[in-house]
Amino acid sequence: MILEIRTKSIKKSTVELNRLQQLPQTQDVVQESRSLENCIVVLLRKEEVFWFPRSRVNWMRDGDRNI
């Protein structure tokens, strides 16, 4: 549930950032773009932190399949 909310937030923020990047680059637009970029980075880091332990567990359980 939480991951689903984060994923939707990332997608929504990315769409909004793309929309802003199509506008003329005024000071307000640039500031809003930077804010959204920072928000996306934070959300992506949270997602990475969420998945890292799971991938580690899978790797420990299943082993390295690069044979």
All heavy atoms as TSV, in Angstrom:
chain	resi	resn	atom	element	x	y	z
A	1	MET	N	N	0.826	-1.194	0.000
A	1	MET	CA	C	0.000	0.000	0.000
A	1	MET	C	C	0.873	1.262	0.000
A	1	MET	O	O	0.671	2.142	-0.808
A	1	MET	CB	C	-0.927	-0.054	1.218
A	1	MET	CG	C	-1.751	1.161	1.387
A	1	MET	SD	S	-3.254	1.002	0.456
A	1	MET	CE	C	-4.086	2.452	0.936
A	2	ILE	N	N	1.828	1.297	0.908
A	2	ILE	CA	C	2.698	2.472	1.004
A	2	ILE	C	C	3.535	2.608	-0.258
A	2	ILE	O	O	3.693	3.706	-0.790
A	2	ILE	CB	C	3.604	2.393	2.255
A	2	ILE	CG1	C	2.749	2.516	3.523
A	2	ILE	CG2	C	4.664	3.473	2.229
A	2	ILE	CD1	C	3.510	2.303	4.800
A	3	LEU	N	N	4.051	1.479	-0.754
A	3	LEU	CA	C	4.859	1.510	-1.972
A	3	LEU	C	C	4.019	2.000	-3.148
A	3	LEU	O	O	4.492	2.763	-3.981
A	3	LEU	CB	C	5.433	0.127	-2.268
A	3	LEU	CG	C	6.340	0.038	-3.475
A	3	LEU	CD1	C	7.544	0.954	-3.295
A	3	LEU	CD2	C	6.785	-1.383	-3.702
A	4	GLU	N	N	2.774	1.579	-3.200
A	4	GLU	CA	C	1.870	2.004	-4.263
A	4	GLU	C	C	1.657	3.523	-4.215
A	4	GLU	O	O	1.658	4.185	-5.249
A	4	GLU	CB	C	0.529	1.279	-4.093
A	4	GLU	CG	C	-0.348	1.284	-5.300
A	4	GLU	CD	C	-1.559	0.404	-5.078
A	4	GLU	OE1	O	-1.381	-0.795	-4.824
A	4	GLU	OE2	O	-2.669	0.946	-5.145
A	5	ILE	N	N	1.513	4.063	-3.028
A	5	ILE	CA	C	1.334	5.511	-2.860
A	5	ILE	C	C	2.598	6.243	-3.302
A	5	ILE	O	O	2.527	7.252	-4.002
A	5	ILE	CB	C	0.984	5.846	-1.393
A	5	ILE	CG1	C	-0.397	5.293	-1.054
A	5	ILE	CG2	C	1.041	7.351	-1.147
A	5	ILE	CD1	C	-0.749	5.351	0.417
A	6	ARG	N	N	3.765	5.723	-2.929
A	6	ARG	CA	C	5.030	6.349	-3.338
A	6	ARG	C	C	5.189	6.316	-4.846
A	6	ARG	O	O	5.612	7.286	-5.460
A	6	ARG	CB	C	6.216	5.651	-2.682
A	6	ARG	CG	C	6.401	5.991	-1.246
A	6	ARG	CD	C	7.688	5.418	-0.736
A	6	ARG	NE	N	7.714	5.484	0.706
A	6	ARG	CZ	C	8.285	4.583	1.482
A	6	ARG	NH1	N	8.896	3.553	0.954
A	6	ARG	NH2	N	8.263	4.703	2.777
A	7	THR	N	N	4.862	5.184	-5.456
A	7	THR	CA	C	4.983	5.045	-6.902
A	7	THR	C	C	4.070	6.038	-7.610
A	7	THR	O	O	4.477	6.688	-8.577
A	7	THR	CB	C	4.645	3.605	-7.335
A	7	THR	OG1	O	5.516	2.708	-6.643
A	7	THR	CG2	C	4.810	3.426	-8.823
A	8	LYS	N	N	2.854	6.175	-7.131
A	8	LYS	CA	C	1.924	7.142	-7.718
A	8	LYS	C	C	2.440	8.565	-7.530
A	8	LYS	O	O	2.324	9.391	-8.430
A	8	LYS	CB	C	0.536	6.998	-7.103
A	8	LYS	CG	C	-0.191	5.764	-7.564
A	8	LYS	CD	C	-1.566	5.663	-6.945
A	8	LYS	CE	C	-2.263	4.379	-7.378
A	8	LYS	NZ	N	-3.595	4.260	-6.760
A	9	SER	N	N	3.024	8.845	-6.373
A	9	SER	CA	C	3.570	10.178	-6.110
A	9	SER	C	C	4.745	10.477	-7.044
A	9	SER	O	O	4.871	11.599	-7.534
A	9	SER	CB	C	4.037	10.293	-4.662
A	9	SER	OG	O	2.952	10.212	-3.779
A	10	ILE	N	N	5.588	9.480	-7.278
A	10	ILE	CA	C	6.720	9.663	-8.183
A	10	ILE	C	C	6.219	9.948	-9.590
A	10	ILE	O	O	6.685	10.873	-10.260
A	10	ILE	CB	C	7.645	8.435	-8.171
A	10	ILE	CG1	C	8.344	8.313	-6.816
A	10	ILE	CG2	C	8.683	8.512	-9.293
A	10	ILE	CD1	C	9.061	6.999	-6.601
A	11	LYS	N	N	5.254	9.171	-10.042
A	11	LYS	CA	C	4.711	9.366	-11.389
A	11	LYS	C	C	4.045	10.731	-11.517
A	11	LYS	O	O	4.256	11.441	-12.509
A	11	LYS	CB	C	3.708	8.265	-11.721
A	11	LYS	CG	C	4.339	6.940	-11.993
A	11	LYS	CD	C	3.307	5.881	-12.317
A	11	LYS	CE	C	3.972	4.532	-12.533
A	11	LYS	NZ	N	2.993	3.484	-12.810
A	12	LYS	N	N	3.256	11.096	-10.526
A	12	LYS	CA	C	2.558	12.392	-10.550
A	12	LYS	C	C	3.556	13.545	-10.572
A	12	LYS	O	O	3.413	14.493	-11.352
A	12	LYS	CB	C	1.639	12.505	-9.338
A	12	LYS	CG	C	0.812	13.755	-9.297
A	12	LYS	CD	C	-0.081	13.776	-8.072
A	12	LYS	CE	C	-0.834	15.088	-7.974
A	12	LYS	NZ	N	-1.632	15.168	-6.742
A	13	SER	N	N	4.575	13.448	-9.742
A	13	SER	CA	C	5.595	14.500	-9.684
A	13	SER	C	C	6.380	14.585	-10.982
A	13	SER	O	O	6.711	15.681	-11.452
A	13	SER	CB	C	6.548	14.248	-8.517
A	13	SER	OG	O	5.859	14.318	-7.292
A	14	THR	N	N	6.671	13.442	-11.581
A	14	THR	CA	C	7.406	13.420	-12.844
A	14	THR	C	C	6.595	14.052	-13.968
A	14	THR	O	O	7.127	14.829	-14.772
A	14	THR	CB	C	7.794	11.975	-13.211
A	14	THR	OG1	O	8.554	11.426	-12.142
A	14	THR	CG2	C	8.608	11.924	-14.482
A	15	VAL	N	N	5.309	13.738	-14.014
A	15	VAL	CA	C	4.429	14.331	-15.032
A	15	VAL	C	C	4.369	15.849	-14.843
A	15	VAL	O	O	4.467	16.610	-15.808
A	15	VAL	CB	C	3.014	13.704	-14.962
A	15	VAL	CG1	C	2.013	14.502	-15.767
A	15	VAL	CG2	C	3.050	12.269	-15.429
A	16	GLU	N	N	4.244	16.286	-13.605
A	16	GLU	CA	C	4.183	17.722	-13.327
A	16	GLU	C	C	5.504	18.400	-13.686
A	16	GLU	O	O	5.518	19.500	-14.246
A	16	GLU	CB	C	3.845	17.957	-11.854
A	16	GLU	CG	C	3.795	19.406	-11.446
A	16	GLU	CD	C	2.704	20.214	-12.124
A	16	GLU	OE1	O	1.769	19.639	-12.706
A	16	GLU	OE2	O	2.784	21.454	-12.074
A	17	LEU	N	N	6.615	17.755	-13.390
A	17	LEU	CA	C	7.920	18.317	-13.739
A	17	LEU	C	C	8.065	18.441	-15.252
A	17	LEU	O	O	8.537	19.467	-15.751
A	17	LEU	CB	C	9.038	17.445	-13.173
A	17	LEU	CG	C	10.462	17.911	-13.446
A	17	LEU	CD1	C	10.708	19.298	-12.867
A	17	LEU	CD2	C	11.452	16.909	-12.878
A	18	ASN	N	N	7.637	17.431	-15.989
A	18	ASN	CA	C	7.687	17.501	-17.453
A	18	ASN	C	C	6.828	18.646	-17.975
A	18	ASN	O	O	7.217	19.349	-18.915
A	18	ASN	CB	C	7.241	16.179	-18.076
A	18	ASN	CG	C	8.263	15.096	-17.902
A	18	ASN	OD1	O	9.450	15.363	-17.764
A	18	ASN	ND2	N	7.810	13.868	-17.896
A	19	ARG	N	N	5.682	18.840	-17.367
A	19	ARG	CA	C	4.803	19.941	-17.766
A	19	ARG	C	C	5.481	21.288	-17.515
A	19	ARG	O	O	5.472	22.170	-18.372
A	19	ARG	CB	C	3.479	19.880	-17.002
A	19	ARG	CG	C	2.457	20.900	-17.470
A	19	ARG	CD	C	1.254	20.963	-16.546
A	19	ARG	NE	N	1.565	21.546	-15.253
A	19	ARG	CZ	C	1.725	22.849	-15.016
A	19	ARG	NH1	N	1.633	23.723	-16.003
A	19	ARG	NH2	N	1.981	23.306	-13.808
A	20	LEU	N	N	6.095	21.432	-16.361
A	20	LEU	CA	C	6.781	22.684	-16.018
A	20	LEU	C	C	7.952	22.957	-16.958
A	20	LEU	O	O	8.229	24.104	-17.302
A	20	LEU	CB	C	7.291	22.646	-14.578
A	20	LEU	CG	C	6.251	22.825	-13.485
A	20	LEU	CD1	C	6.879	22.587	-12.123
A	20	LEU	CD2	C	5.615	24.195	-13.549
A	21	GLN	N	N	8.621	21.909	-17.374
A	21	GLN	CA	C	9.784	22.084	-18.248
A	21	GLN	C	C	9.385	22.545	-19.649
A	21	GLN	O	O	10.228	23.044	-20.387
A	21	GLN	CB	C	10.593	20.795	-18.308
A	21	GLN	CG	C	11.313	20.525	-17.010
A	21	GLN	CD	C	12.041	19.203	-16.988
A	21	GLN	OE1	O	11.737	18.304	-17.768
A	21	GLN	NE2	N	12.990	19.074	-16.076
A	22	GLN	N	N	8.122	22.391	-19.989
A	22	GLN	CA	C	7.632	22.858	-21.283
A	22	GLN	C	C	7.252	24.336	-21.262
A	22	GLN	O	O	7.083	24.950	-22.314
A	22	GLN	CB	C	6.404	22.037	-21.709
A	22	GLN	CG	C	6.677	20.551	-21.852
A	22	GLN	CD	C	7.757	20.244	-22.851
A	22	GLN	OE1	O	7.790	20.823	-23.931
A	22	GLN	NE2	N	8.663	19.349	-22.477
A	23	LEU	N	N	7.129	24.891	-20.080
A	23	LEU	CA	C	6.745	26.296	-19.944
A	23	LEU	C	C	7.953	27.212	-20.115
A	23	LEU	O	O	9.099	26.781	-19.959
A	23	LEU	CB	C	6.134	26.539	-18.552
A	23	LEU	CG	C	4.852	25.784	-18.223
A	23	LEU	CD1	C	4.467	26.039	-16.768
A	23	LEU	CD2	C	3.721	26.181	-19.153
A	24	PRO	N	N	7.705	28.485	-20.408
A	24	PRO	CA	C	8.818	29.444	-20.413
A	24	PRO	C	C	9.477	29.473	-19.021
A	24	PRO	O	O	8.799	29.427	-18.003
A	24	PRO	CB	C	8.136	30.780	-20.714
A	24	PRO	CG	C	6.832	30.424	-21.358
A	24	PRO	CD	C	6.430	29.102	-20.787
A	25	GLN	N	N	10.773	29.541	-19.014
A	25	GLN	CA	C	11.526	29.398	-17.770
A	25	GLN	C	C	11.628	30.703	-16.986
A	25	GLN	O	O	12.659	31.385	-17.009
A	25	GLN	CB	C	12.912	28.828	-18.066
A	25	GLN	CG	C	12.875	27.438	-18.656
A	25	GLN	CD	C	12.259	26.434	-17.691
A	25	GLN	OE1	O	12.784	26.221	-16.619
A	25	GLN	NE2	N	11.155	25.825	-18.086
A	26	THR	N	N	10.567	31.015	-16.280
A	26	THR	CA	C	10.581	32.169	-15.386
A	26	THR	C	C	11.200	31.742	-14.057
A	26	THR	O	O	11.403	30.545	-13.803
A	26	THR	CB	C	9.155	32.703	-15.148
A	26	THR	OG1	O	8.392	31.700	-14.461
A	26	THR	CG2	C	8.482	33.068	-16.452
A	27	GLN	N	N	11.446	32.686	-13.205
A	27	GLN	CA	C	12.035	32.378	-11.909
A	27	GLN	C	C	11.120	31.461	-11.097
A	27	GLN	O	O	11.593	30.523	-10.451
A	27	GLN	CB	C	12.311	33.667	-11.135
A	27	GLN	CG	C	13.066	33.438	-9.840
A	27	GLN	CD	C	13.439	34.750	-9.176
A	27	GLN	OE1	O	13.147	35.821	-9.677
A	27	GLN	NE2	N	14.094	34.650	-8.042
A	28	ASP	N	N	9.828	31.703	-11.140
A	28	ASP	CA	C	8.878	30.869	-10.402
A	28	ASP	C	C	8.849	29.435	-10.931
A	28	ASP	O	O	8.790	28.478	-10.161
A	28	ASP	CB	C	7.470	31.463	-10.472
A	28	ASP	CG	C	7.337	32.773	-9.716
A	28	ASP	OD1	O	8.148	33.007	-8.788
A	28	ASP	OD2	O	6.427	33.560	-10.045
A	29	VAL	N	N	8.873	29.300	-12.238
A	29	VAL	CA	C	8.846	27.971	-12.848
A	29	VAL	C	C	10.122	27.202	-12.498
A	29	VAL	O	O	10.063	26.017	-12.153
A	29	VAL	CB	C	8.653	28.064	-14.382
A	29	VAL	CG1	C	8.850	26.714	-15.039
A	29	VAL	CG2	C	7.287	28.636	-14.725
A	30	VAL	N	N	11.241	27.856	-12.559
A	30	VAL	CA	C	12.517	27.217	-12.219
A	30	VAL	C	C	12.516	26.787	-10.755
A	30	VAL	O	O	12.931	25.667	-10.418
A	30	VAL	CB	C	13.702	28.156	-12.521
A	30	VAL	CG1	C	15.002	27.603	-11.951
A	30	VAL	CG2	C	13.813	28.401	-14.013
A	31	GLN	N	N	12.028	27.633	-9.889
A	31	GLN	CA	C	11.974	27.317	-8.464
A	31	GLN	C	C	11.053	26.119	-8.209
A	31	GLN	O	O	11.402	25.203	-7.459
A	31	GLN	CB	C	11.495	28.527	-7.669
A	31	GLN	CG	C	11.521	28.321	-6.171
A	31	GLN	CD	C	11.107	29.583	-5.440
A	31	GLN	OE1	O	10.714	30.585	-6.037
A	31	GLN	NE2	N	11.189	29.549	-4.127
A	32	GLU	N	N	9.908	26.099	-8.845
A	32	GLU	CA	C	8.973	24.988	-8.695
A	32	GLU	C	C	9.572	23.700	-9.270
A	32	GLU	O	O	9.418	22.629	-8.685
A	32	GLU	CB	C	7.646	25.316	-9.389
A	32	GLU	CG	C	6.587	24.260	-9.210
A	32	GLU	CD	C	6.092	24.094	-7.786
A	32	GLU	OE1	O	6.218	25.042	-6.995
A	32	GLU	OE2	O	5.582	23.007	-7.472
A	33	SER	N	N	10.273	23.803	-10.389
A	33	SER	CA	C	10.927	22.639	-10.986
A	33	SER	C	C	11.973	22.057	-10.041
A	33	SER	O	O	12.044	20.837	-9.849
A	33	SER	CB	C	11.595	23.014	-12.310
A	33	SER	OG	O	10.648	23.381	-13.260
A	34	ARG	N	N	12.773	22.905	-9.447
A	34	ARG	CA	C	13.799	22.439	-8.507
A	34	ARG	C	C	13.169	21.769	-7.295
A	34	ARG	O	O	13.658	20.754	-6.803
A	34	ARG	CB	C	14.686	23.598	-8.071
A	34	ARG	CG	C	15.635	24.021	-9.143
A	34	ARG	CD	C	16.570	25.106	-8.676
A	34	ARG	NE	N	17.442	25.506	-9.760
A	34	ARG	CZ	C	18.041	26.668	-9.826
A	34	ARG	NH1	N	17.885	27.555	-8.864
A	34	ARG	NH2	N	18.826	26.954	-10.849
A	35	SER	N	N	12.085	22.341	-6.821
A	35	SER	CA	C	11.378	21.761	-5.687
A	35	SER	C	C	10.848	20.366	-6.029
A	35	SER	O	O	10.976	19.427	-5.237
A	35	SER	CB	C	10.237	22.686	-5.274
A	35	SER	OG	O	9.463	22.123	-4.256
A	36	LEU	N	N	10.270	20.238	-7.204
A	36	LEU	CA	C	9.759	18.931	-7.638
A	36	LEU	C	C	10.890	17.929	-7.845
A	36	LEU	O	O	10.755	16.749	-7.496
A	36	LEU	CB	C	8.965	19.083	-8.933
A	36	LEU	CG	C	7.485	19.364	-8.771
A	36	LEU	CD1	C	6.843	19.662	-10.112
A	36	LEU	CD2	C	6.763	18.239	-8.087
A	37	GLU	N	N	11.999	18.388	-8.403
A	37	GLU	CA	C	13.149	17.497	-8.578
A	37	GLU	C	C	13.624	16.966	-7.232
A	37	GLU	O	O	13.915	15.777	-7.087
A	37	GLU	CB	C	14.289	18.227	-9.282
A	37	GLU	CG	C	14.052	18.465	-10.745
A	37	GLU	CD	C	15.105	19.354	-11.378
A	37	GLU	OE1	O	15.936	19.958	-10.653
A	37	GLU	OE2	O	15.087	19.457	-12.622
A	38	ASN	N	N	13.702	17.841	-6.241
A	38	ASN	CA	C	14.117	17.420	-4.900
A	38	ASN	C	C	13.123	16.428	-4.306
A	38	ASN	O	O	13.518	15.449	-3.674
A	38	ASN	CB	C	14.281	18.627	-3.980
A	38	ASN	CG	C	15.469	19.470	-4.344
A	38	ASN	OD1	O	16.420	18.997	-4.948
A	38	ASN	ND2	N	15.418	20.741	-3.994
A	39	CYS	N	N	11.847	16.677	-4.512
A	39	CYS	CA	C	10.804	15.776	-4.034
A	39	CYS	C	C	10.945	14.400	-4.674
A	39	CYS	O	O	10.854	13.366	-3.995
A	39	CYS	CB	C	9.438	16.379	-4.332
A	39	CYS	SG	S	8.053	15.342	-3.850
A	40	ILE	N	N	11.185	14.365	-5.971
A	40	ILE	CA	C	11.341	13.096	-6.690
A	40	ILE	C	C	12.561	12.344	-6.174
A	40	ILE	O	O	12.510	11.132	-5.968
A	40	ILE	CB	C	11.432	13.336	-8.208
A	40	ILE	CG1	C	10.084	13.836	-8.728
A	40	ILE	CG2	C	11.871	12.085	-8.940
A	40	ILE	CD1	C	10.111	14.371	-10.152
A	41	VAL	N	N	13.657	13.046	-5.948
A	41	VAL	CA	C	14.872	12.409	-5.433
A	41	VAL	C	C	14.602	11.780	-4.071
A	41	VAL	O	O	14.997	10.632	-3.813
A	41	VAL	CB	C	16.037	13.424	-5.358
A	41	VAL	CG1	C	17.190	12.882	-4.534
A	41	VAL	CG2	C	16.496	13.797	-6.742
A	42	VAL	N	N	13.914	12.491	-3.207
A	42	VAL	CA	C	13.598	11.960	-1.873
A	42	VAL	C	C	12.722	10.709	-1.993
A	42	VAL	O	O	12.974	9.693	-1.338
A	42	VAL	CB	C	12.901	13.035	-1.003
A	42	VAL	CG1	C	12.314	12.435	0.259
A	42	VAL	CG2	C	13.877	14.145	-0.649
A	43	LEU	N	N	11.705	10.768	-2.841
A	43	LEU	CA	C	10.827	9.611	-3.021
A	43	LEU	C	C	11.577	8.417	-3.587
A	43	LEU	O	O	11.369	7.281	-3.157
A	43	LEU	CB	C	9.653	9.984	-3.927
A	43	LEU	CG	C	8.618	10.928	-3.330
A	43	LEU	CD1	C	7.654	11.412	-4.407
A	43	LEU	CD2	C	7.865	10.265	-2.197
A	44	LEU	N	N	12.462	8.654	-4.548
A	44	LEU	CA	C	13.249	7.559	-5.122
A	44	LEU	C	C	14.205	6.957	-4.095
A	44	LEU	O	O	14.405	5.736	-4.058
A	44	LEU	CB	C	14.015	8.041	-6.348
A	44	LEU	CG	C	13.159	8.320	-7.583
A	44	LEU	CD1	C	14.004	8.992	-8.660
A	44	LEU	CD2	C	12.518	7.056	-8.104
A	45	ARG	N	N	14.777	7.784	-3.253
A	45	ARG	CA	C	15.663	7.267	-2.193
A	45	ARG	C	C	14.875	6.405	-1.218
A	45	ARG	O	O	15.352	5.356	-0.775
A	45	ARG	CB	C	16.352	8.410	-1.463
A	45	ARG	CG	C	17.473	9.009	-2.244
A	45	ARG	CD	C	18.197	10.072	-1.469
A	45	ARG	NE	N	19.219	10.676	-2.296
A	45	ARG	CZ	C	19.707	11.884	-2.101
A	45	ARG	NH1	N	19.287	12.615	-1.080
A	45	ARG	NH2	N	20.625	12.377	-2.896
A	46	LYS	N	N	13.676	6.853	-0.863
A	46	LYS	CA	C	12.837	6.067	0.048
A	46	LYS	C	C	12.488	4.722	-0.570
A	46	LYS	O	O	12.484	3.696	0.109
A	46	LYS	CB	C	11.564	6.836	0.398
A	46	LYS	CG	C	11.793	7.965	1.365
A	46	LYS	CD	C	10.507	8.677	1.694
A	46	LYS	CE	C	10.756	9.818	2.666
A	46	LYS	NZ	N	9.505	10.517	3.020
A	47	GLU	N	N	12.203	4.723	-1.862
A	47	GLU	CA	C	11.887	3.471	-2.554
A	47	GLU	C	C	13.102	2.553	-2.573
A	47	GLU	O	O	12.985	1.348	-2.359
A	47	GLU	CB	C	11.407	3.761	-3.969
A	47	GLU	CG	C	10.871	2.546	-4.669
A	47	GLU	CD	C	10.251	2.871	-6.006
A	47	GLU	OE1	O	10.073	4.045	-6.349
A	47	GLU	OE2	O	9.956	1.909	-6.721
A	48	GLU	N	N	14.271	3.117	-2.816
A	48	GLU	CA	C	15.495	2.319	-2.822
A	48	GLU	C	C	15.764	1.719	-1.446
A	48	GLU	O	O	16.125	0.546	-1.330
A	48	GLU	CB	C	16.678	3.185	-3.256
A	48	GLU	CG	C	17.965	2.420	-3.382
A	48	GLU	CD	C	19.112	3.274	-3.882
A	48	GLU	OE1	O	18.893	4.450	-4.229
A	48	GLU	OE2	O	20.233	2.755	-3.926
A	49	VAL	N	N	15.562	2.509	-0.403
A	49	VAL	CA	C	15.759	2.017	0.962
A	49	VAL	C	C	14.766	0.889	1.262
A	49	VAL	O	O	15.105	-0.088	1.931
A	49	VAL	CB	C	15.604	3.174	1.979
A	49	VAL	CG1	C	15.481	2.655	3.395
A	49	VAL	CG2	C	16.778	4.132	1.861
A	50	PHE	N	N	13.566	1.005	0.739
A	50	PHE	CA	C	12.554	-0.028	0.928
A	50	PHE	C	C	12.968	-1.335	0.258
A	50	PHE	O	O	12.831	-2.413	0.835
A	50	PHE	CB	C	11.213	0.448	0.364
A	50	PHE	CG	C	10.141	-0.604	0.372
A	50	PHE	CD1	C	9.435	-0.869	1.525
A	50	PHE	CD2	C	9.855	-1.327	-0.769
A	50	PHE	CE1	C	8.443	-1.842	1.540
A	50	PHE	CE2	C	8.871	-2.291	-0.774
A	50	PHE	CZ	C	8.162	-2.549	0.390
A	51	TRP	N	N	13.467	-1.260	-0.971
A	51	TRP	CA	C	13.767	-2.466	-1.741
A	51	TRP	C	C	15.104	-3.096	-1.401
A	51	TRP	O	O	15.286	-4.302	-1.597
A	51	TRP	CB	C	13.723	-2.175	-3.242
A	51	TRP	CG	C	12.325	-2.076	-3.735
A	51	TRP	CD1	C	11.688	-0.947	-4.166
A	51	TRP	CD2	C	11.367	-3.131	-3.833
A	51	TRP	NE1	N	10.399	-1.231	-4.525
A	51	TRP	CE2	C	10.176	-2.575	-4.331
A	51	TRP	CE3	C	11.392	-4.488	-3.548
A	51	TRP	CZ2	C	9.034	-3.337	-4.553
A	51	TRP	CZ3	C	10.263	-5.244	-3.772
A	51	TRP	CH2	C	9.101	-4.667	-4.265
A	52	PHE	N	N	16.059	-2.340	-0.906
A	52	PHE	CA	C	17.395	-2.887	-0.662
A	52	PHE	C	C	17.383	-4.108	0.264
A	52	PHE	O	O	17.962	-5.144	-0.085
A	52	PHE	CB	C	18.349	-1.818	-0.134
A	52	PHE	CG	C	19.730	-2.345	0.103
A	52	PHE	CD1	C	20.588	-2.569	-0.957
A	52	PHE	CD2	C	20.165	-2.649	1.379
A	52	PHE	CE1	C	21.855	-3.080	-0.756
A	52	PHE	CE2	C	21.426	-3.164	1.594
A	52	PHE	CZ	C	22.273	-3.376	0.527
A	53	PRO	N	N	16.738	-4.041	1.431
A	53	PRO	CA	C	16.752	-5.227	2.303
A	53	PRO	C	C	16.072	-6.438	1.655
A	53	PRO	O	O	16.510	-7.565	1.836
A	53	PRO	CB	C	15.981	-4.794	3.545
A	53	PRO	CG	C	15.951	-3.321	3.509
A	53	PRO	CD	C	16.070	-2.925	2.070
A	54	ARG	N	N	15.026	-6.199	0.885
A	54	ARG	CA	C	14.336	-7.306	0.225
A	54	ARG	C	C	15.238	-7.974	-0.810
A	54	ARG	O	O	15.274	-9.192	-0.910
A	54	ARG	CB	C	13.062	-6.816	-0.438
A	54	ARG	CG	C	12.001	-6.456	0.548
A	54	ARG	CD	C	10.803	-5.846	-0.173
A	54	ARG	NE	N	9.774	-5.521	0.773
A	54	ARG	CZ	C	8.630	-6.174	0.884
A	54	ARG	NH1	N	8.352	-7.160	0.078
A	54	ARG	NH2	N	7.744	-5.811	1.787
A	55	SER	N	N	15.953	-7.171	-1.574
A	55	SER	CA	C	16.844	-7.750	-2.577
A	55	SER	C	C	17.970	-8.516	-1.899
A	55	SER	O	O	18.399	-9.565	-2.381
A	55	SER	CB	C	17.395	-6.669	-3.506
A	55	SER	OG	O	18.253	-5.805	-2.808
A	56	ARG	N	N	18.432	-8.008	-0.789
A	56	ARG	CA	C	19.498	-8.677	-0.037
A	56	ARG	C	C	19.017	-10.032	0.476
A	56	ARG	O	O	19.719	-11.031	0.386
A	56	ARG	CB	C	19.952	-7.779	1.122
A	56	ARG	CG	C	21.037	-8.352	1.972
A	56	ARG	CD	C	22.350	-8.241	1.290
A	56	ARG	NE	N	23.378	-8.683	2.228
A	56	ARG	CZ	C	24.531	-9.134	1.858
A	56	ARG	NH1	N	24.839	-9.168	0.598
A	56	ARG	NH2	N	25.393	-9.536	2.736
A	57	VAL	N	N	17.808	-10.081	0.998
A	57	VAL	CA	C	17.240	-11.330	1.502
A	57	VAL	C	C	17.101	-12.338	0.359
A	57	VAL	O	O	17.458	-13.510	0.509
A	57	VAL	CB	C	15.872	-11.088	2.187
A	57	VAL	CG1	C	15.128	-12.393	2.417
A	57	VAL	CG2	C	16.068	-10.341	3.490
A	58	ASN	N	N	16.591	-11.873	-0.757
A	58	ASN	CA	C	16.445	-12.765	-1.919
A	58	ASN	C	C	17.803	-13.292	-2.370
A	58	ASN	O	O	17.938	-14.467	-2.708
A	58	ASN	CB	C	15.752	-12.051	-3.085
A	58	ASN	CG	C	14.295	-11.801	-2.811
A	58	ASN	OD1	O	13.696	-12.401	-1.926
A	58	ASN	ND2	N	13.708	-10.895	-3.571
A	59	TRP	N	N	18.801	-12.441	-2.384
A	59	TRP	CA	C	20.130	-12.855	-2.807
A	59	TRP	C	C	20.700	-13.889	-1.829
A	59	TRP	O	O	21.276	-14.890	-2.235
A	59	TRP	CB	C	21.050	-11.650	-2.906
A	59	TRP	CG	C	22.407	-11.999	-3.419
A	59	TRP	CD1	C	22.776	-12.194	-4.714
A	59	TRP	CD2	C	23.581	-12.211	-2.630
A	59	TRP	NE1	N	24.114	-12.508	-4.784
A	59	TRP	CE2	C	24.637	-12.526	-3.515
A	59	TRP	CE3	C	23.847	-12.152	-1.270
A	59	TRP	CZ2	C	25.921	-12.788	-3.080
A	59	TRP	CZ3	C	25.138	-12.411	-0.837
A	59	TRP	CH2	C	26.149	-12.718	-1.733
A	60	MET	N	N	20.508	-13.645	-0.541
A	60	MET	CA	C	21.007	-14.583	0.470
A	60	MET	C	C	20.261	-15.917	0.379
A	60	MET	O	O	20.862	-16.976	0.515
A	60	MET	CB	C	20.855	-13.995	1.878
A	60	MET	CG	C	21.716	-12.771	2.121
A	60	MET	SD	S	23.464	-13.126	2.097
A	60	MET	CE	C	23.646	-13.958	3.638
A	61	ARG	N	N	18.970	-15.866	0.142
A	61	ARG	CA	C	18.160	-17.081	0.070
A	61	ARG	C	C	18.449	-17.871	-1.209
A	61	ARG	O	O	18.632	-19.079	-1.180
A	61	ARG	CB	C	16.680	-16.722	0.129
A	61	ARG	CG	C	15.746	-17.934	0.118
A	61	ARG	CD	C	14.299	-17.556	0.013
A	61	ARG	NE	N	14.095	-16.944	-1.298
A	61	ARG	CZ	C	13.315	-15.883	-1.508
A	61	ARG	NH1	N	12.674	-15.328	-0.517
A	61	ARG	NH2	N	13.184	-15.369	-2.725
A	62	ASP	N	N	18.480	-17.175	-2.340
A	62	ASP	CA	C	18.599	-17.853	-3.634
A	62	ASP	C	C	20.033	-17.980	-4.116
A	62	ASP	O	O	20.309	-18.768	-5.027
A	62	ASP	CB	C	17.788	-17.097	-4.695
A	62	ASP	CG	C	16.317	-17.050	-4.354
A	62	ASP	OD1	O	15.847	-17.932	-3.609
A	62	ASP	OD2	O	15.637	-16.118	-4.815
A	63	GLY	N	N	20.921	-17.196	-3.578
A	63	GLY	CA	C	22.309	-17.248	-3.999
A	63	GLY	C	C	22.537	-16.462	-5.278
A	63	GLY	O	O	21.621	-15.878	-5.868
A	64	ASP	N	N	23.767	-16.448	-5.698
A	64	ASP	CA	C	24.164	-15.734	-6.901
A	64	ASP	C	C	23.869	-16.622	-8.102
A	64	ASP	O	O	24.369	-17.731	-8.209
A	64	ASP	CB	C	25.656	-15.403	-6.828
A	64	ASP	CG	C	26.118	-14.528	-7.962
A	64	ASP	OD1	O	25.287	-14.174	-8.815
A	64	ASP	OD2	O	27.307	-14.191	-7.974
A	65	ARG	N	N	23.056	-16.149	-9.017
A	65	ARG	CA	C	22.683	-16.954	-10.185
A	65	ARG	C	C	23.515	-16.617	-11.416
A	65	ARG	O	O	23.185	-17.005	-12.515
A	65	ARG	CB	C	21.209	-16.773	-10.477
A	65	ARG	CG	C	20.362	-17.331	-9.349
A	65	ARG	CD	C	18.929	-17.282	-9.674
A	65	ARG	NE	N	18.206	-17.748	-8.497
A	65	ARG	CZ	C	17.014	-18.274	-8.546
A	65	ARG	NH1	N	16.382	-18.369	-9.675
A	65	ARG	NH2	N	16.426	-18.667	-7.461
A	66	ASN	N	N	24.585	-15.858	-11.224
A	66	ASN	CA	C	25.490	-15.533	-12.330
A	66	ASN	C	C	26.528	-16.635	-12.478
A	66	ASN	O	O	27.664	-16.501	-12.081
A	66	ASN	CB	C	26.183	-14.185	-12.092
A	66	ASN	CG	C	25.221	-13.048	-12.131
A	66	ASN	OD1	O	24.244	-13.107	-12.861
A	66	ASN	ND2	N	25.485	-12.006	-11.359
A	67	ILE	N	N	26.111	-17.706	-13.026
A	67	ILE	CA	C	27.008	-18.864	-13.152
A	67	ILE	C	C	27.525	-18.952	-14.567
A	67	ILE	O	O	26.946	-18.676	-15.526
A	67	ILE	CB	C	26.279	-20.167	-12.767
A	67	ILE	CG1	C	25.858	-20.085	-11.323
A	67	ILE	CG2	C	27.182	-21.344	-13.020
A	67	ILE	CD1	C	25.026	-21.251	-10.859
